[in-house]
Each structure stands twice: as C-alpha cells, then as structure tokens.
Amino acid sequence: MDRIAQIKQMLETSPNDSFLKHALALEYIKLNNDTAARQLFEELLAYEPGYTGSYYHLGKLLERQEEKEAAIAVYEKGMAMAKAANERHTYNELQSAYEELVY
C-alpha cells in the first residue's frame, strides 16, 4: 500500500487529525498535486490555526502558484501564530520565507 493510501486509511478513523492531513498534503506536493495539497492545508489551518508547520508549506505552494499576496498573508498569520505559541524555529523559518518574498 502506498503512503497516500495508508494516510487516507488512517484519516478514515481520525478525520480531524492535523498531523495526518499535513502528511497527506506533503505527499500530494511530492506528486505535484498542488490543488489537493492546498485544499488540505487550508482545511487543516481552518480547523486548527495553531498547527504552525503548515503555514510554511502552504506559503511556498502559493508562491509556486504565483499568488504572492496570498503567500505573504499566510506567512504573516503563521508568524503571529508561531510567536504566540513561542515556537521560535517555526517563526524563524516563516520570517525567512516572508523576507525572501517581500524584499
């Protein structure tokens, strides 16, 4: 069974598991299926906005889709959430991506 099928099977019993949704979105990115990945990241962050690791990947996805303003907004929200959660590493990653895009 491939990883996507495995993760989907696990999601059947835990449909709101943010870790599984994040993992599935990353698998879709590997397959260049940005549409499915974006949908999962957006769902995940709507349900659990404190899942800070997803902001970076969603922002990068939006950059690839040439949606600069949307990517900036995602990085900004992610930085605010990471700062509130005192997640320095995540904050620094988001800040770097943000600065690279804006400056």
Biopython code that builds the backbone (N, CA, C, O; Angstrom):
import numpy as np
from Bio.PDB.StructureBuilder import StructureBuilder

atoms = [
    (1, "MET", "N", (0.857, -1.190, 0.000)),
    (1, "MET", "CA", (0.000, 0.000, 0.000)),
    (1, "MET", "C", (0.896, 1.245, 0.000)),
    (1, "MET", "O", (1.835, 1.335, 0.791)),
    (2, "ASP", "N", (0.608, 2.190, -0.877)),
    (2, "ASP", "CA", (1.435, 3.403, -0.924)),
    (2, "ASP", "C", (1.100, 4.343, 0.240)),
    (2, "ASP", "O", (0.096, 4.176, 0.931)),
    (3, "ARG", "N", (1.964, 5.324, 0.428)),
    (3, "ARG", "CA", (1.815, 6.227, 1.578)),
    (3, "ARG", "C", (0.497, 6.986, 1.559)),
    (3, "ARG", "O", (-0.131, 7.159, 2.604)),
    (4, "ILE", "N", (0.071, 7.441, 0.390)),
    (4, "ILE", "CA", (-1.189, 8.186, 0.318)),
    (4, "ILE", "C", (-2.348, 7.304, 0.755)),
    (4, "ILE", "O", (-3.204, 7.737, 1.528)),
    (5, "ALA", "N", (-2.380, 6.080, 0.270)),
    (5, "ALA", "CA", (-3.450, 5.157, 0.654)),
    (5, "ALA", "C", (-3.406, 4.870, 2.159)),
    (5, "ALA", "O", (-4.447, 4.800, 2.813)),
    (6, "GLN", "N", (-2.201, 4.704, 2.702)),
    (6, "GLN", "CA", (-2.058, 4.457, 4.140)),
    (6, "GLN", "C", (-2.586, 5.623, 4.963)),
    (6, "GLN", "O", (-3.323, 5.434, 5.930)),
    (7, "ILE", "N", (-2.202, 6.824, 4.567)),
    (7, "ILE", "CA", (-2.632, 8.015, 5.319)),
    (7, "ILE", "C", (-4.144, 8.187, 5.204)),
    (7, "ILE", "O", (-4.810, 8.489, 6.195)),
    (8, "LYS", "N", (-4.690, 7.998, 4.005)),
    (8, "LYS", "CA", (-6.143, 8.117, 3.829)),
    (8, "LYS", "C", (-6.884, 7.104, 4.690)),
    (8, "LYS", "O", (-7.934, 7.410, 5.256)),
    (9, "GLN", "N", (-6.341, 5.908, 4.785)),
    (9, "GLN", "CA", (-6.961, 4.875, 5.617)),
    (9, "GLN", "C", (-6.958, 5.309, 7.087)),
    (9, "GLN", "O", (-7.953, 5.127, 7.788)),
    (10, "MET", "N", (-5.849, 5.877, 7.551)),
    (10, "MET", "CA", (-5.777, 6.364, 8.933)),
    (10, "MET", "C", (-6.741, 7.530, 9.153)),
    (10, "MET", "O", (-7.322, 7.668, 10.230)),
    (11, "LEU", "N", (-6.905, 8.365, 8.130)),
    (11, "LEU", "CA", (-7.816, 9.508, 8.251)),
    (11, "LEU", "C", (-9.281, 9.071, 8.359)),
    (11, "LEU", "O", (-10.113, 9.814, 8.881)),
    (12, "GLU", "N", (-9.591, 7.890, 7.875)),
    (12, "GLU", "CA", (-10.964, 7.393, 8.000)),
    (12, "GLU", "C", (-11.359, 7.236, 9.467)),
    (12, "GLU", "O", (-12.507, 7.491, 9.833)),
    (13, "THR", "N", (-10.418, 6.821, 10.300)),
    (13, "THR", "CA", (-10.725, 6.657, 11.716)),
    (13, "THR", "C", (-10.450, 7.925, 12.524)),
    (13, "THR", "O", (-10.990, 8.095, 13.618)),
    (14, "SER", "N", (-9.613, 8.814, 11.987)),
    (14, "SER", "CA", (-9.295, 10.084, 12.667)),
    (14, "SER", "C", (-9.370, 11.228, 11.657)),
    (14, "SER", "O", (-8.337, 11.783, 11.281)),
    (15, "PRO", "N", (-10.581, 11.592, 11.211)),
    (15, "PRO", "CA", (-10.716, 12.568, 10.119)),
    (15, "PRO", "C", (-10.223, 13.976, 10.428)),
    (15, "PRO", "O", (-9.974, 14.755, 9.508)),
    (16, "ASN", "N", (-10.080, 14.311, 11.690)),
    (16, "ASN", "CA", (-9.619, 15.658, 12.047)),
    (16, "ASN", "C", (-8.183, 15.673, 12.551)),
    (16, "ASN", "O", (-7.762, 16.642, 13.183)),
    (17, "ASP", "N", (-7.433, 14.625, 12.284)),
    (17, "ASP", "CA", (-6.054, 14.537, 12.740)),
    (17, "ASP", "C", (-5.175, 15.459, 11.898)),
    (17, "ASP", "O", (-4.921, 15.184, 10.725)),
    (18, "SER", "N", (-4.721, 16.534, 12.492)),
    (18, "SER", "CA", (-3.941, 17.542, 11.770)),
    (18, "SER", "C", (-2.614, 16.997, 11.265)),
    (18, "SER", "O", (-2.172, 17.348, 10.171)),
    (19, "PHE", "N", (-1.982, 16.147, 12.050)),
    (19, "PHE", "CA", (-0.709, 15.564, 11.609)),
    (19, "PHE", "C", (-0.911, 14.750, 10.337)),
    (19, "PHE", "O", (-0.120, 14.852, 9.400)),
    (20, "LEU", "N", (-1.965, 13.945, 10.301)),
    (20, "LEU", "CA", (-2.236, 13.120, 9.114)),
    (20, "LEU", "C", (-2.580, 13.983, 7.903)),
    (20, "LEU", "O", (-2.132, 13.702, 6.791)),
    (21, "LYS", "N", (-3.368, 15.024, 8.115)),
    (21, "LYS", "CA", (-3.700, 15.923, 6.991)),
    (21, "LYS", "C", (-2.440, 16.605, 6.460)),
    (21, "LYS", "O", (-2.256, 16.725, 5.249)),
    (22, "HIS", "N", (-1.589, 17.044, 7.359)),
    (22, "HIS", "CA", (-0.336, 17.698, 6.968)),
    (22, "HIS", "C", (0.522, 16.705, 6.168)),
    (22, "HIS", "O", (1.060, 17.048, 5.115)),
    (23, "ALA", "N", (0.639, 15.491, 6.674)),
    (23, "ALA", "CA", (1.436, 14.465, 5.995)),
    (23, "ALA", "C", (0.873, 14.152, 4.613)),
    (23, "ALA", "O", (1.629, 13.992, 3.655)),
    (24, "LEU", "N", (-0.443, 14.065, 4.508)),
    (24, "LEU", "CA", (-1.068, 13.784, 3.215)),
    (24, "LEU", "C", (-0.825, 14.932, 2.239)),
    (24, "LEU", "O", (-0.544, 14.701, 1.063)),
    (25, "ALA", "N", (-0.930, 16.147, 2.717)),
    (25, "ALA", "CA", (-0.665, 17.314, 1.862)),
    (25, "ALA", "C", (0.767, 17.281, 1.338)),
    (25, "ALA", "O", (1.007, 17.584, 0.170)),
    (26, "LEU", "N", (1.716, 16.918, 2.194)),
    (26, "LEU", "CA", (3.114, 16.827, 1.758)),
    (26, "LEU", "C", (3.293, 15.740, 0.701)),
    (26, "LEU", "O", (4.080, 15.905, -0.232)),
    (27, "GLU", "N", (2.571, 14.638, 0.841)),
    (27, "GLU", "CA", (2.637, 13.580, -0.171)),
    (27, "GLU", "C", (2.089, 14.092, -1.507)),
    (27, "GLU", "O", (2.636, 13.782, -2.565)),
    (28, "TYR", "N", (1.021, 14.868, -1.456)),
    (28, "TYR", "CA", (0.463, 15.433, -2.692)),
    (28, "TYR", "C", (1.453, 16.402, -3.344)),
    (28, "TYR", "O", (1.558, 16.457, -4.569)),
    (29, "ILE", "N", (2.168, 17.158, -2.530)),
    (29, "ILE", "CA", (3.175, 18.076, -3.076)),
    (29, "ILE", "C", (4.245, 17.286, -3.829)),
    (29, "ILE", "O", (4.679, 17.690, -4.907)),
    (30, "LYS", "N", (4.666, 16.163, -3.255)),
    (30, "LYS", "CA", (5.665, 15.320, -3.922)),
    (30, "LYS", "C", (5.191, 14.867, -5.298)),
    (30, "LYS", "O", (6.001, 14.652, -6.200)),
    (31, "LEU", "N", (3.874, 14.723, -5.457)),
    (31, "LEU", "CA", (3.295, 14.290, -6.736)),
    (31, "LEU", "C", (2.905, 15.479, -7.625)),
    (31, "LEU", "O", (2.271, 15.305, -8.666)),
    (32, "ASN", "N", (3.292, 16.683, -7.200)),
    (32, "ASN", "CA", (2.944, 17.916, -7.919)),
    (32, "ASN", "C", (1.441, 18.141, -8.006)),
    (32, "ASN", "O", (0.955, 18.746, -8.961)),
    (33, "ASN", "N", (0.709, 17.658, -7.019)),
    (33, "ASN", "CA", (-0.732, 17.879, -6.954)),
    (33, "ASN", "C", (-0.986, 19.009, -5.955)),
    (33, "ASN", "O", (-1.464, 18.787, -4.842)),
    (34, "ASP", "N", (-0.651, 20.228, -6.389)),
    (34, "ASP", "CA", (-0.790, 21.390, -5.507)),
    (34, "ASP", "C", (-2.241, 21.689, -5.149)),
    (34, "ASP", "O", (-2.512, 22.236, -4.080)),
    (35, "THR", "N", (-3.163, 21.342, -6.016)),
    (35, "THR", "CA", (-4.579, 21.611, -5.734)),
    (35, "THR", "C", (-5.037, 20.821, -4.511)),
    (35, "THR", "O", (-5.648, 21.379, -3.600)),
    (36, "ALA", "N", (-4.746, 19.534, -4.495)),
    (36, "ALA", "CA", (-5.142, 18.696, -3.359)),
    (36, "ALA", "C", (-4.392, 19.109, -2.099)),
    (36, "ALA", "O", (-4.971, 19.148, -1.014)),
    (37, "ALA", "N", (-3.107, 19.418, -2.238)),
    (37, "ALA", "CA", (-2.309, 19.834, -1.081)),
    (37, "ALA", "C", (-2.852, 21.136, -0.496)),
    (37, "ALA", "O", (-2.998, 21.266, 0.719)),
    (38, "ARG", "N", (-3.142, 22.078, -1.353)),
    (38, "ARG", "CA", (-3.655, 23.374, -0.891)),
    (38, "ARG", "C", (-4.962, 23.197, -0.133)),
    (38, "ARG", "O", (-5.160, 23.788, 0.928)),
    (39, "GLN", "N", (-5.848, 22.384, -0.682)),
    (39, "GLN", "CA", (-7.133, 22.154, -0.027)),
    (39, "GLN", "C", (-6.933, 21.576, 1.373)),
    (39, "GLN", "O", (-7.591, 22.000, 2.323)),
    (40, "LEU", "N", (-6.030, 20.617, 1.496)),
    (40, "LEU", "CA", (-5.770, 20.013, 2.801)),
    (40, "LEU", "C", (-5.155, 21.009, 3.777)),
    (40, "LEU", "O", (-5.579, 21.089, 4.929)),
    (41, "PHE", "N", (-4.158, 21.768, 3.326)),
    (41, "PHE", "CA", (-3.543, 22.761, 4.213)),
    (41, "PHE", "C", (-4.579, 23.788, 4.671)),
    (41, "PHE", "O", (-4.614, 24.150, 5.847)),
    (42, "GLU", "N", (-5.425, 24.261, 3.748)),
    (42, "GLU", "CA", (-6.433, 25.263, 4.111)),
    (42, "GLU", "C", (-7.458, 24.688, 5.085)),
    (42, "GLU", "O", (-7.852, 25.361, 6.037)),
    (43, "GLU", "N", (-7.891, 23.451, 4.854)),
    (43, "GLU", "CA", (-8.813, 22.775, 5.775)),
    (43, "GLU", "C", (-8.190, 22.648, 7.160)),
    (43, "GLU", "O", (-8.807, 22.981, 8.172)),
    (44, "LEU", "N", (-6.951, 22.158, 7.180)),
    (44, "LEU", "CA", (-6.238, 21.941, 8.426)),
    (44, "LEU", "C", (-6.117, 23.246, 9.218)),
    (44, "LEU", "O", (-6.404, 23.279, 10.415)),
    (45, "LEU", "N", (-5.693, 24.312, 8.548)),
    (45, "LEU", "CA", (-5.484, 25.583, 9.251)),
    (45, "LEU", "C", (-6.793, 26.246, 9.658)),
    (45, "LEU", "O", (-6.826, 27.007, 10.626)),
    (46, "ALA", "N", (-7.865, 25.967, 8.935)),
    (46, "ALA", "CA", (-9.173, 26.490, 9.352)),
    (46, "ALA", "C", (-9.630, 25.776, 10.631)),
    (46, "ALA", "O", (-10.224, 26.386, 11.520)),
    (47, "TYR", "N", (-9.344, 24.488, 10.699)),
    (47, "TYR", "CA", (-9.748, 23.679, 11.858)),
    (47, "TYR", "C", (-8.813, 23.890, 13.050)),
    (47, "TYR", "O", (-9.259, 23.991, 14.193)),
    (48, "GLU", "N", (-7.507, 23.955, 12.763)),
    (48, "GLU", "CA", (-6.506, 24.101, 13.825)),
    (48, "GLU", "C", (-5.461, 25.151, 13.429)),
    (48, "GLU", "O", (-4.371, 24.802, 12.976)),
    (49, "PRO", "N", (-5.794, 26.438, 13.599)),
    (49, "PRO", "CA", (-4.884, 27.502, 13.170)),
    (49, "PRO", "C", (-3.540, 27.508, 13.903)),
    (49, "PRO", "O", (-2.601, 28.169, 13.459)),
    (50, "GLY", "N", (-3.439, 26.795, 14.998)),
    (50, "GLY", "CA", (-2.191, 26.729, 15.736)),
    (50, "GLY", "C", (-1.231, 25.667, 15.227)),
    (50, "GLY", "O", (-0.163, 25.473, 15.808)),
    (51, "TYR", "N", (-1.591, 24.980, 14.156)),
    (51, "TYR", "CA", (-0.693, 23.958, 13.584)),
    (51, "TYR", "C", (0.293, 24.680, 12.684)),
    (51, "TYR", "O", (0.144, 24.703, 11.462)),
    (52, "THR", "N", (1.297, 25.268, 13.307)),
    (52, "THR", "CA", (2.139, 26.260, 12.644)),
    (52, "THR", "C", (2.997, 25.733, 11.499)),
    (52, "THR", "O", (3.332, 26.496, 10.592)),
    (53, "GLY", "N", (3.356, 24.472, 11.511)),
    (53, "GLY", "CA", (4.206, 23.938, 10.453)),
    (53, "GLY", "C", (3.582, 23.991, 9.076)),
    (53, "GLY", "O", (4.291, 23.999, 8.070)),
    (54, "SER", "N", (2.268, 24.027, 9.021)),
    (54, "SER", "CA", (1.587, 24.028, 7.720)),
    (54, "SER", "C", (1.636, 25.385, 7.024)),
    (54, "SER", "O", (1.486, 25.454, 5.804)),
    (55, "TYR", "N", (1.841, 26.451, 7.769)),
    (55, "TYR", "CA", (1.877, 27.774, 7.147)),
    (55, "TYR", "C", (3.032, 27.890, 6.155)),
    (55, "TYR", "O", (2.869, 28.445, 5.068)),
    (56, "TYR", "N", (4.181, 27.372, 6.524)),
    (56, "TYR", "CA", (5.346, 27.448, 5.642)),
    (56, "TYR", "C", (5.063, 26.729, 4.322)),
    (56, "TYR", "O", (5.295, 27.280, 3.246)),
    (57, "HIS", "N", (4.571, 25.519, 4.411)),
    (57, "HIS", "CA", (4.340, 24.727, 3.197)),
    (57, "HIS", "C", (3.229, 25.322, 2.335)),
    (57, "HIS", "O", (3.319, 25.313, 1.107)),
    (58, "LEU", "N", (2.182, 25.837, 2.978)),
    (58, "LEU", "CA", (1.121, 26.492, 2.208)),
    (58, "LEU", "C", (1.656, 27.757, 1.545)),
    (58, "LEU", "O", (1.337, 28.035, 0.390)),
    (59, "GLY", "N", (2.454, 28.510, 2.259)),
    (59, "GLY", "CA", (3.038, 29.718, 1.684)),
    (59, "GLY", "C", (3.901, 29.414, 0.474)),
    (59, "GLY", "O", (3.802, 30.091, -0.549)),
    (60, "LYS", "N", (4.748, 28.399, 0.587)),
    (60, "LYS", "CA", (5.603, 28.007, -0.541)),
    (60, "LYS", "C", (4.761, 27.538, -1.730)),
    (60, "LYS", "O", (5.080, 27.845, -2.878)),
    (61, "LEU", "N", (3.698, 26.803, -1.454)),
    (61, "LEU", "CA", (2.796, 26.356, -2.507)),
    (61, "LEU", "C", (2.185, 27.564, -3.222)),
    (61, "LEU", "O", (2.127, 27.598, -4.451)),
    (62, "LEU", "N", (1.736, 28.536, -2.461)),
    (62, "LEU", "CA", (1.146, 29.742, -3.048)),
    (62, "LEU", "C", (2.180, 30.519, -3.861)),
    (62, "LEU", "O", (1.846, 31.104, -4.891)),
    (63, "GLU", "N", (3.417, 30.527, -3.409)),
    (63, "GLU", "CA", (4.481, 31.168, -4.196)),
    (63, "GLU", "C", (4.633, 30.479, -5.549)),
    (63, "GLU", "O", (4.745, 31.137, -6.584)),
    (64, "ARG", "N", (4.636, 29.142, -5.528)),
    (64, "ARG", "CA", (4.753, 28.392, -6.793)),
    (64, "ARG", "C", (3.601, 28.707, -7.735)),
    (64, "ARG", "O", (3.769, 28.697, -8.954)),
    (65, "GLN", "N", (2.440, 28.984, -7.173)),
    (65, "GLN", "CA", (1.268, 29.303, -7.980)),
    (65, "GLN", "C", (1.207, 30.793, -8.319)),
    (65, "GLN", "O", (0.212, 31.281, -8.854)),
    (66, "GLU", "N", (2.278, 31.495, -8.000)),
    (66, "GLU", "CA", (2.414, 32.922, -8.275)),
    (66, "GLU", "C", (1.314, 33.761, -7.619)),
    (66, "GLU", "O", (0.829, 34.736, -8.192)),
    (67, "GLU", "N", (0.938, 33.359, -6.413)),
    (67, "GLU", "CA", (-0.039, 34.099, -5.611)),
    (67, "GLU", "C", (0.710, 34.769, -4.461)),
    (67, "GLU", "O", (0.573, 34.396, -3.296)),
    (68, "LYS", "N", (1.507, 35.775, -4.834)),
    (68, "LYS", "CA", (2.409, 36.422, -3.886)),
    (68, "LYS", "C", (1.681, 37.016, -2.685)),
    (68, "LYS", "O", (2.102, 36.804, -1.548)),
    (69, "GLU", "N", (0.612, 37.748, -2.913)),
    (69, "GLU", "CA", (-0.098, 38.393, -1.797)),
    (69, "GLU", "C", (-0.688, 37.367, -0.843)),
    (69, "GLU", "O", (-0.661, 37.552, 0.374)),
    (70, "ALA", "N", (-1.220, 36.287, -1.397)),
    (70, "ALA", "CA", (-1.774, 35.223, -0.551)),
    (70, "ALA", "C", (-0.670, 34.562, 0.263)),
    (70, "ALA", "O", (-0.866, 34.254, 1.438)),
    (71, "ALA", "N", (0.490, 34.342, -0.353)),
    (71, "ALA", "CA", (1.624, 33.744, 0.355)),
    (71, "ALA", "C", (2.082, 34.654, 1.491)),
    (71, "ALA", "O", (2.361, 34.182, 2.593)),
    (72, "ILE", "N", (2.160, 35.943, 1.225)),
    (72, "ILE", "CA", (2.561, 36.906, 2.257)),
    (72, "ILE", "C", (1.597, 36.837, 3.440)),
    (72, "ILE", "O", (2.021, 36.811, 4.595)),
    (73, "ALA", "N", (0.300, 36.808, 3.143)),
    (73, "ALA", "CA", (-0.720, 36.747, 4.202)),
    (73, "ALA", "C", (-0.575, 35.473, 5.026)),
    (73, "ALA", "O", (-0.722, 35.504, 6.248)),
    (74, "VAL", "N", (-0.289, 34.359, 4.369)),
    (74, "VAL", "CA", (-0.110, 33.087, 5.072)),
    (74, "VAL", "C", (1.126, 33.149, 5.964)),
    (74, "VAL", "O", (1.082, 32.716, 7.116)),
    (75, "TYR", "N", (2.227, 33.683, 5.441)),
    (75, "TYR", "CA", (3.442, 33.808, 6.253)),
    (75, "TYR", "C", (3.192, 34.710, 7.459)),
    (75, "TYR", "O", (3.627, 34.396, 8.567)),
    (76, "GLU", "N", (2.499, 35.819, 7.254)),
    (76, "GLU", "CA", (2.231, 36.746, 8.361)),
    (76, "GLU", "C", (1.386, 36.082, 9.447)),
    (76, "GLU", "O", (1.680, 36.205, 10.636)),
    (77, "LYS", "N", (0.341, 35.381, 9.028)),
    (77, "LYS", "CA", (-0.511, 34.709, 10.017)),
    (77, "LYS", "C", (0.285, 33.620, 10.728)),
    (77, "LYS", "O", (0.176, 33.459, 11.944)),
    (78, "GLY", "N", (1.077, 32.880, 9.978)),
    (78, "GLY", "CA", (1.895, 31.833, 10.580)),
    (78, "GLY", "C", (2.892, 32.384, 11.584)),
    (78, "GLY", "O", (3.102, 31.798, 12.646)),
    (79, "MET", "N", (3.511, 33.518, 11.244)),
    (79, "MET", "CA", (4.457, 34.138, 12.178)),
    (79, "MET", "C", (3.746, 34.549, 13.463)),
    (79, "MET", "O", (4.269, 34.352, 14.559)),
    (80, "ALA", "N", (2.557, 35.116, 13.324)),
    (80, "ALA", "CA", (1.796, 35.530, 14.506)),
    (80, "ALA", "C", (1.437, 34.322, 15.376)),
    (80, "ALA", "O", (1.533, 34.381, 16.602)),
    (81, "MET", "N", (1.023, 33.228, 14.733)),
    (81, "MET", "CA", (0.661, 32.024, 15.488)),
    (81, "MET", "C", (1.894, 31.399, 16.146)),
    (81, "MET", "O", (1.832, 30.962, 17.295)),
    (82, "ALA", "N", (3.005, 31.359, 15.420)),
    (82, "ALA", "CA", (4.235, 30.781, 15.968)),
    (82, "ALA", "C", (4.750, 31.617, 17.141)),
    (82, "ALA", "O", (5.228, 31.080, 18.140)),
    (83, "LYS", "N", (4.644, 32.938, 17.002)),
    (83, "LYS", "CA", (5.092, 33.826, 18.078)),
    (83, "LYS", "C", (4.225, 33.609, 19.323)),
    (83, "LYS", "O", (4.740, 33.537, 20.438)),
    (84, "ALA", "N", (2.920, 33.507, 19.125)),
    (84, "ALA", "CA", (2.010, 33.302, 20.255)),
    (84, "ALA", "C", (2.278, 31.965, 20.948)),
    (84, "ALA", "O", (2.110, 31.846, 22.162)),
    (85, "ALA", "N", (2.691, 30.969, 20.178)),
    (85, "ALA", "CA", (2.970, 29.640, 20.735)),
    (85, "ALA", "C", (4.426, 29.506, 21.190)),
    (85, "ALA", "O", (4.837, 28.451, 21.674)),
    (86, "ASN", "N", (5.196, 30.576, 21.030)),
    (86, "ASN", "CA", (6.612, 30.593, 21.388)),
    (86, "ASN", "C", (7.393, 29.497, 20.649)),
    (86, "ASN", "O", (8.258, 28.833, 21.221)),
    (87, "GLU", "N", (7.066, 29.330, 19.373)),
    (87, "GLU", "CA", (7.752, 28.352, 18.526)),
    (87, "GLU", "C", (8.779, 29.098, 17.679)),
    (87, "GLU", "O", (8.506, 29.478, 16.541)),
    (88, "ARG", "N", (9.939, 29.297, 18.244)),
    (88, "ARG", "CA", (10.973, 30.122, 17.626)),
    (88, "ARG", "C", (11.459, 29.579, 16.278)),
    (88, "ARG", "O", (11.615, 30.337, 15.321)),
    (89, "HIS", "N", (11.694, 28.279, 16.208)),
    (89, "HIS", "CA", (12.200, 27.699, 14.959)),
    (89, "HIS", "C", (11.212, 27.922, 13.813)),
    (89, "HIS", "O", (11.594, 28.346, 12.722)),
    (90, "THR", "N", (9.956, 27.636, 14.073)),
    (90, "THR", "CA", (8.927, 27.825, 13.049)),
    (90, "THR", "C", (8.821, 29.302, 12.678)),
    (90, "THR", "O", (8.724, 29.649, 11.500)),
    (91, "TYR", "N", (8.840, 30.166, 13.687)),
    (91, "TYR", "CA", (8.772, 31.605, 13.429)),
    (91, "TYR", "C", (9.914, 32.035, 12.512)),
    (91, "TYR", "O", (9.698, 32.770, 11.549)),
    (92, "ASN", "N", (11.133, 31.574, 12.812)),
    (92, "ASN", "CA", (12.297, 31.960, 12.016)),
    (92, "ASN", "C", (12.193, 31.462, 10.576)),
    (92, "ASN", "O", (12.562, 32.178, 9.646)),
    (93, "GLU", "N", (11.697, 30.247, 10.387)),
    (93, "GLU", "CA", (11.514, 29.719, 9.034)),
    (93, "GLU", "C", (10.510, 30.566, 8.253)),
    (93, "GLU", "O", (10.737, 30.919, 7.096)),
    (94, "LEU", "N", (9.413, 30.878, 8.903)),
    (94, "LEU", "CA", (8.383, 31.695, 8.249)),
    (94, "LEU", "C", (8.899, 33.096, 7.950)),
    (94, "LEU", "O", (8.634, 33.647, 6.882)),
    (95, "GLN", "N", (9.629, 33.666, 8.886)),
    (95, "GLN", "CA", (10.181, 35.005, 8.694)),
    (95, "GLN", "C", (11.158, 35.023, 7.516)),
    (95, "GLN", "O", (11.148, 35.959, 6.717)),
    (96, "SER", "N", (11.986, 34.011, 7.408)),
    (96, "SER", "CA", (12.938, 33.924, 6.298)),
    (96, "SER", "C", (12.214, 33.844, 4.963)),
    (96, "SER", "O", (12.575, 34.536, 4.011)),
    (97, "ALA", "N", (11.194, 32.998, 4.895)),
    (97, "ALA", "CA", (10.422, 32.851, 3.656)),
    (97, "ALA", "C", (9.730, 34.162, 3.312)),
    (97, "ALA", "O", (9.703, 34.580, 2.154)),
    (98, "TYR", "N", (9.169, 34.806, 4.337)),
    (98, "TYR", "CA", (8.481, 36.090, 4.157)),
    (98, "TYR", "C", (9.450, 37.150, 3.618)),
    (98, "TYR", "O", (9.155, 37.833, 2.637)),
    (99, "GLU", "N", (10.596, 37.274, 4.268)),
    (99, "GLU", "CA", (11.564, 38.300, 3.868)),
    (99, "GLU", "C", (12.111, 38.037, 2.470)),
    (99, "GLU", "O", (12.338, 38.972, 1.702)),
    (100, "GLU", "N", (12.322, 36.778, 2.144)),
    (100, "GLU", "CA", (12.800, 36.415, 0.810)),
    (100, "GLU", "C", (11.793, 36.820, -0.263)),
    (100, "GLU", "O", (12.170, 37.219, -1.365)),
    (101, "LEU", "N", (10.525, 36.715, 0.068)),
    (101, "LEU", "CA", (9.457, 37.038, -0.880)),
    (101, "LEU", "C", (9.218, 38.552, -0.978)),
    (101, "LEU", "O", (8.970, 39.077, -2.063)),
    (102, "VAL", "N", (9.294, 39.235, 0.144)),
    (102, "VAL", "CA", (8.934, 40.654, 0.188)),
    (102, "VAL", "C", (10.081, 41.564, -0.219)),
    (102, "VAL", "O", (9.858, 42.592, -0.859)),
    (103, "TYR", "N", (11.308, 41.200, 0.145)),
    (103, "TYR", "CA", (12.436, 42.104, -0.097)),
    (103, "TYR", "C", (13.246, 41.727, -1.291)),
    (103, "TYR", "O", (14.225, 42.402, -1.610)),
]
sb = StructureBuilder()
sb.init_structure("model")
sb.init_model(0)
sb.init_chain("A")
sb.init_seg("    ")
for serial, (resi, resn, name, xyz) in enumerate(atoms, 1):
    if name == "N":
        sb.init_residue(resn, " ", resi, " ")
    sb.init_atom(name, np.array(xyz, "f"), 0.0, 1.0, " ", f" {name:<3s}", serial, name[0])
structure = sb.get_structure()
